[in-house]
């Protein structure tokens, strides 16, 4: 973290958290997935703060694809703030 820099609180919606698990053969999808993972990486290093919400958890939990839901929940666990 840069001295004097305050971390940003970042809220990624359900669509963002699912993006890394989409078909990455499309260049745009791959770049978006890389951006999401970069943001999550910054949050895991403490440079920024990933925010969660009850609504976001409900959206993730309603995913009928259990394998994908589990993967998204792993990303969701990076959230350290609740709004």
N, C-alpha and C positions, 0 to 999 in steps of 0.2 A: 504494500500500500504506500502511496506517495504521502509524505509528511504534509499535514494540513489538509489532506483530501478527505472529505466525508463520504462514506459509502452511500450509494444510491439504494433505495428500496425499489425492487423490481417485481412486478407482477406479470407472470406468464400465464396466459389462459390455457384452457384444456387443449385447444388446437395446437398451440406452441409446444406444449409438453408431449404431444403425440407425434410431432413432426419428425423427430429422429428415428422413428420406427416405421415411417412410410417408405415407399419404393424410392431408393436413392439414385436410381438410374437417370432420372430427370435432373439436369443441372441446377435448376431453380430450387427444387425440393432439397437437393443435397446441400446447397449453399444456405438455405434456411435452417436445415438441421444442424449444420456446423455452427451457425450463429447462435442457435438455442443452446447447444452444448458449450459454446464459449461463454455465454452468460452464466450458465449453471456452474461452470468451472470457476469463474470469477467469484461467484457466491460461496462456493465451497472453500475457496482460499481466503474468504473474509474480506475481499475487496469491495463487494457489494452484498446486499441482503435480499434473498429471494423471499417474497411474501406469498402466503397462502390465504385461503378463505373457505368458509363453510360451503359456499356455492361451488367453488372449484372442486373441493373434495367430493361433493355430491355428483358433479359431472363425471369425474374420473370413475367413481364407484359405480355409475350406471352403465359403464362400457360392458357390453355382453362378451367381448373378446377377453377372456380371462388372462391369457398370456400377455397381451398388450397392456391390460390394466395393471398387471404386476410390474411391468417395465416402467410404466408411467409413474406408479407409486414410488418406485425407487428414486426417480428424479424429484418427485414431490417432497420426499424426505429431506431434501436440501433446504427447504423453506425454514427460515428461522424467525420470521415475523408472521403475525396473523392479522388480517384486516377484516 
